[in-house]
Amino acid sequence: MGNLKDYVISFRGLKVGNHEFDFQITDSFFEAFEYSRTQKGNIALKVILNKAENMLKLDFIFEGTVNVSCDSCGEDFDFPIDFQESLIVKFTDQDEEDNAEIVFLQSSAYEIKFAQFIYEFVNLALPMRITHEEDKEGNPICQLDVLDEFEDFIEPKDEVDPRWEALKKLK
């Protein structure tokens, strides 16, 4: 994982209460993750860290775009994202297993690395099927010339395989 050292907050020495941090997520962030659904993006991330005596609450506010491929026509386009996520960090001296909502850190920890969380939040915010925006009639605004090229590969449905015709004669 390449240049992810920027996505770390050192909380040791911070006073109890809220603290705001701003980050910019760019192409180099996504390139650090192999086999990523997206390799480009420009997202402004605000992290609000609420520090308590024995835990941290991190609120992530994402706003920007990620470059993805349209599932209908295959063209790359900038997909807008605007969402919020939260993460709770608890301190412990025992080995605890993280779950979807709570992350456990050793009591001696002084910083939290959250690049993996950012990556997962962004990918989970994307819909299962990504298409261009829709026009007034509700149809995706896809590159129709690309879709026309696919029709050359589609077999006509009217033709019947001659083997099936031979089997029908057996009835």
N, C-alpha and C positions, 0 to 999 in steps of 0.2 A: 504494500500500500504506500504509494508515493508520498505526496506532499500533504499529509493530513495532520501534521504537527500544529497547524494553526487552529485546529478545532479542539482546543483544550482550555479549560478554565481552572485556574489555581484558586481554590477557595480558602486555603489556609491564610489567616490574617484578615479575612473579610469580617466585618461586623455582622451581627445578627440583623436580618432584615432583607429588603429587596435590593438587588444589584442588576443593572442592565448591561448587556454586551451585544455588540453588533458584529455580524460576520457577512462576508460575501461568498456565496457558493458559485464557482465558475467551472469552466470545462475541465480544468486540471483536477478538481475534486472528483468528478465522475470518471475521469480517465484512470484514477487510482484504483477503481474497482473493476476487476476483470468480469467479463460477461454481463456487464450492466445493461439494463434495458434502455438506458439513455447514456450518451457519452458527452452531451453538451447541455449547458444550462446557464442561467443567470438568475440567481435567487438571492434576495435580501433576507437575511435571517436575523431576527432579534431574539435573544435569549434573556429571559428574566429569571434570575436565580434568587429564590427566597431561602435564605439560610436560617436554620433553627439550630438549637444546641446539638441535637442528635440526628438531624436529617437535612436534606436539601430538596427543594421542589424546583424543577426546571420547567419553564413554559417556553416552548418554541413557537415563534410566529414566522411563517414562511410566506413570501410574496415574490412572484417572479414567473419565469418560464423555463421549461425544459424542452429540449429538442428531441422529438420522438418520431417514429414512422407511423403513418396512417395505416390502420389495419385493412382499409378498403382498397386504397390505390398504391400504397407503398411509398408515397412521397414523404420526405422529412419536413416537419413544420414545428413551430414553437407552440407548445401547449401551455396555456396559463394555469398557474397553481396559486392558491391563496387559502391557507388553512393553518390550524393551530394544533399542537400536540403538547402533552405534559409527561413528565417523567419524575418519579420520586426516587431519591437516593437515600438509603438508610445505612448507618454505620454499625458494624458488628465485629466482634473478635472471633466469631465462629464461621465455619464454612457454610454459607447459605447459597442456595441456588436462585439466580435471578428469575423473574417471571415477566409477563408482558407489561406490568405496571410498576414494578418495584425492582430497583437495582441495588445490590448490596456491595458495599466497599468496606475494606478493612478500616478499623478505627485510626490506623496510622496514615491513611491516604491523605494527600494534600491537594490533589487535582483530579478532575474527571475528564476523560477523553470521550468525546461524544460523536465522532465522525461516523461510526457505524450506525448510531441511532439516527443521525441525519439522513444517511443513505436509505435506511429502512423506512423512515417516515415518508420521504419523498416517493419512493417506489410504491408504498402502500396507498398513497394519496392518488396515484394514477388509476384511472378506471381499467377494468379488465380488457375492454375493447376501446381502443383509441381511434377516433376518426376526426376529420376536419369539422369545424363548426358547421351548423346547419343553416340553410337559407330560410326564407320566409315560409316555404312550404314544408319545412322539416326534413329536407334532404341534405345529406352531407355535401359540402362544397369540395369535392374531390377533383383531381385532374382527370377529366373524362377521357382525354386522349390516351392515358396510360391504361385505363380500363378497356378501351377499344382494342388495344394490343393483346389483351388476354383472350378476347373472343376467338382469335386465331387458334388457340389451343383447346378450345372447348369443342367437343364432338357434338354434332347435331343429334338431337334427341329423337328425331323421326326415323332414323335408320335403325333397323332391327338386325341384330347379329344373325347371320345365316344359320348358325348352329342351333339357335332357338327355334327357327322356322322348321328345321329338320326334326326337332323333338316334338313340335306340335303335330306333325304328321303321324306320330306314333299313337296319338289319342285315337 
